């Protein structure tokens, strides 16, 4: 993740590191689930190009993928291009105020239709030969149409994709028969919806759909997600987080399609000046309450959407594989209008702390990737604090096994 400071032309947040403690049976932070965490994925899932190709077909092409926030599409006709699986989609705000998604390719000669965000317009026009589509993807015209013998406009609309807004974020699914994301994640909006929503406003220039501007880490995408899904490494790898967070009460709950984490902030003042000042200034954004003042929450929506829910801002990002051992991590952070000066200062400190954590994690995931490539290596048993890693591994296995069957 590129180093950027908040509210400047180079603004982007750091990423936090959640943990994993109790299971979905409601047990406390130190109470093991009766069945224990499942096994980790085998090393080949992180190193084999064939495994990566299978994931692209059977995980990414059938799962909801985070592409942007509703604020990126403020007006009718506004559009962005974003990566989804091994394709690129065009997401547009319709004239009625809804959302539509299409593959970002003209039906004539395959030209890429949108290359950068566009603020509006009543149609989608190919920059090569001028074939023109409505915002809903239907073909309405082509220059010199009488010179095209087999021009069947009803059959030559843009290829569609599913699109849905959830928590104010825009998700796309290439599987037209996919279960709606809100149904897959039933209960999540009730728990964390007060943090998010379409009324959030972005801070800084970084955007979720900006894959070209994203940091690329030297690890398989699942290594990055695994790292986010557990707090077992926090005491060893993140001294700053240990000074800030009440590690003993780090909690996790996994559901079918998401995992939700929470950790209270410590009452004891940190020995680090930035952390200590953050502890003093921590204040909730408008819409949050006192119960949110001294707790950090994190959510993972399977397979690769990661959302940090802080008192002072929301950070949404995603892990996009660019090679078997490389992952891009585009993201952006958001706040609410009317945020106090105190909360804005706390956010700056939080992002500063987050970048330190991010640098530590970037080195860790690169080390893990290198180790997983050791011939003959297979992962050992998981800790109960890695229960969400087991949950994630089980979901990956299930998707790939179902495809094989």
N, C-alpha and C positions, 0 to 999 in steps of 0.2 A: 504494500500500500504506500503510495507516494506521500512523502512528507508535505503536509499542507497545514497552514494555520487557519483557524476559523475566521469567517467574515472578512476575508481578504481575497484578492483575485486568485489566490492559490489555496483555497480552503478545502480540506477534506479531513474526516475524522480518523482516529485510530480504531482498532477493533478490540473489544474486551474478550475475556476468556471465561466462559461459564464453567460450572462444574456439574457433577452428577452424583447425587447421593441416594435418596430413597426411591423406591419403585412406585408403580402406580397403585399398589395396594394400600397407600396412605401411610407407610411406615415412616418413622422419623429419620433424621439425618444419619444416624449410626446403626439403624436397624436393617440388617440385610434382608432383601427379598427372599422369600422362601425358596424360590426356584433358582436364585442366583442370576448373575448376568450371563447372557449367552456368549458363545465364543467369538473372538475377533475374526475378521476376514483373513483368509490365507494370503500369503505374500504375493501370489500371482495376480490377485485382484488389483494390486497397486503397481505392478511392473509389466504385465503382459499386454502388448498392443491389441491382441485379440479380445481380451477382457474389456478394454476400453471401447473397442468398436461395438461389442455387445451391449455395453451400458448406453452408448449413444442411441442404439436402436430400441432398447427395451426398458430403459429408465428415463432418459432425457426426452425422448420423442413421445413418451406417454405420461409425463408428469407436468404439473403446473410450474412454469418458470417465471420468476420475477423479472420484469423488464423495465419498469419505471414507476413513478408516483403519479397520481392524477394531476398534480400541479405541473407536470411536464407536458400536459395536453390541455391547456387552459381554454382554448377557443375552438369552435367548430372548424374542422379542417386541419387543426394542428396535428402533426404527425412526427413519429420517431421511428428509427430502425434499430432493431435489437437482435442479438443472437439467441436462438432457441434450438437446442440440440445441434445438429450439423447444418442448420439452415438459418436464414435471416428472415425476420418478420417485419412487416410494416404495421404499426399500430396507429390508429387515427381516431380523433374525436369526431363523431358524426354530427350532422346538422341538427339532429334532435337532442344532442347532448350526451348520447351514449358512447360506446366504444366499439370499434371494429378492428379486426386483425386479419392480415393477408400475408402470404409469402411475398417477399420483397423482390418479385421478378415479373417483368412484363410478359404477357402470354404470346407476344409476337416473336421476338428473337432472344428473349432471356435477359434483357437489360435490367440492371439494378435500378429500381425506381427512386428510392430515397437514400441519400448518403449521409445527410446530417439533419438535425431537427429543423422542421419548417413550421412557422407560426400559424398558417391558415391556408385557405383556398377551398373552393367548392368542388374541385376535382383532383384526380391523380393523373398527371400527364407524363408519359414516358419521354425522357430527354433525347432519345435516339431518333425515333420515327414519329413521335407524337400521338401514339395510341393513347386514348383518354378513357379513364374509368371514373365512375361515381365513387363517393367515399365508401359505399357499401361493397365495392369491388366489381360491380357490373360494368361491362364494356359499353361505352356510349358512342364512340366514334374512332375512326382511323382516317388519316389523310388519304385522299384519292381512293376511297373505299371501293369504287367500281373497278379498280385495277386489281382487286384481290378476289379471285374467283370463289374461294371457299371460305369467305368471311362469315362465320356463324356467331354473331354477337352474343346470343344467350348462352352459348357453350364456351365462350372465351373470356369469361370473367376471371378476376384474380383468384388464385387458390386460397380458400379460407382457412382460418385457424380459430380455435376457441379463445375467448378473452373474457376476463372477469376482474372486477375490482374487489379487493378484500383488504380491510383495514386501511383503505385509501391507497393501497398499492395495486399496480396493474400487473396481472399475471396472464400468460398465454400458454395454451396447450395445443400441440399439433394433433392430438387425438380428439376428433370431433365427437366421440362417444364418451369422453372422460366424465367422471362424476364431478359435479361442481365443487370448487375448492372450499367454499363456505360449508358445504356438507361434509367434506373430508375432514375439515378442521373444526367440526362442531364443538363449541365450548370455548375456543380460543378467543374469539371476539368478545365474549362476555368477560373474560379475565383481563385482557389487555387492551381492549378497544378504546379505553379512555386515554391511552397514550397516543393513539394514531388517528387516522381518518383523512378524508380528502382535504380538510382545512389546514393540514400541516404545510409549512412553507420551507423550502430548501435554504440551507445556509452554505454559501460558497459555490464554486463552479462545478464541482464533481457531480456526476450523475450516474445512476445505476446502469443506464443503457450505453454509457461511453466505454465500450470494451477497449478501444484503441488507447485511451488514456489511463487504463487501469494498471496497477502493479501486477507483475507476474511473479509468483513464488515458485521455487524449485522443488515442487512436490506434486504428486498425484492429487487430484481434487478431493479424494476421499481422505487423504492424510490431513488436509486442511479442515475438513468437516469433523473428522475424528477429534482433532485437537480442540475444536470449539465445544465439542460435546462432553468434555470431562474436565473436572477440577483437580484430579489426582496429582497433576504435575504442578499445581500452583505453589505449594510450599517449597518446591525445589527450584522452579524456573522463574517465578514471578515474585520477587521480594516486595515490590511495591504493592501488588494486590494483597499479599499477606498482611501488610501493614494497614490496608484500607478495609478489607472485607472480613466478616466473621466466618472464617472457613469452616468452623465446626457446625455452623447452621446453614451451609450451602445446600440447597435442595434442588431436586430434579423430579419431574413427573413426565413420563412418556405416555402418549396416546397413540392411536393407530397411525396418524400422519403428522404428528408434531411432538416436539419435546419442549417443556417450559421449565426454566431455571429461575432461581431467586437467591440472592444473598444480601443479608443486612450489612450495613456499614458498621465498622467497629466504633465503639464509644471512646476508646483510648486514643488520644491524639498521636498521630504518626510522628516519627522522628524526622521525616522528610518535609521540608517547608511547603512544597506545592501540594502534597497530599494533606498536610495538616490544614492548610488554608481551604482546600476543597471541603474537608470535613466541616469546617466552620460555615462555609458559604452555601453548602448544598441546600437548594430550595426548589420546589416543584414548579413546573410550567403551569400556565393557566389550564384548567381542566383536570389537574391532578390534585390529590388531597394530602393530608398529613401522613397517611399511611404509606404514601409513595416517596416521602421526603428522604428517608434513610435506607433505601433498598435499591439494588440494581437487579433488573430482570432481563432475561434473554429468551428468545424463542427460535426454534429451528423448525421450519416447514420442509418436510421431506420432498426432494432429496437435498437441495442445495441453497435454500433461502435462509438467511440468518438475520435476525433483527435484535438489536440491542435497545432496551427500553430503560433509559436513565431518567432521573428526576428532571434533568435539564435539557435533554434532547433525545431524539430517536435516530438511530443509525440503522439503515437497511443495506444489505450487501448480498452478494451471491458468489458462488464458487464455480467458475466456468472452465472446464478442461480445455487447454490449448495443445497439449501433447500428453502422452502417458505419464510423464514426470514434470508437467508444468500446469499451473492453475492461475488463471486471471481472477482477480478479486475486486471487480468494480463495485462501487457503493456511493452513497450520499447520506448526509445527515440533515435532520429536519427539526424545526422548532415551531412554536405557535406565536401568532401575533400577540402583542401585549406582554411578552415576557419581560420580567423586571431586570434592572441592571444587575442585581445580585445573581439572578439565575444565569444571565449572560456571562458574567465573570466565572461562575462555577462551571459553565460549559467549556470555556476556554481552558480552565485547569484540567477538567475531565479529559478533554481531547489531548492535551499535553501528556497526561498520564497514559492515555490509551496508545499513543504512539510508542512510548517506551515498551509497553506490553506487546505491541505489534512487532517491534524489532526482535524482541525475545522469541516470539512465536515463529517469525519467519525463519530464524536460524534453526529452531527446533524441528520444524516440518522438513527442512532441507536435510537435516541429520537423519530423521526417520526415513525419508525416501532413500537416502544412500544406504542405510542399514537394511532396508527391506529388499534391496537388490543383491544382498549377499547370497550366493548359491547355497541352497539347502536350508535357509532360515525359515522358520515358521513362528508366528507370535505365540507368547505364553498366555496363561489364564488372565482374565480381566478382574480388576478390583470391583467391589461393589460401588465405588465412586466412579466407575466407568460403565455403569449400567446403560447409559444412553448410547455408548459406543456399541454395545451388544445389540441394542434396539435397532440402530442404524444398519449394522451388519446383517441382521435378520431380514430387514426390508430389502436390502440389495440382493441377498440370496434368493428371496422369494420372487422378486421380479425376474431375475435371470433364470431361475428354475422353471417358472411358469412359461417363459419364452421357449425353453428347451422342450418342455412337455407339449 
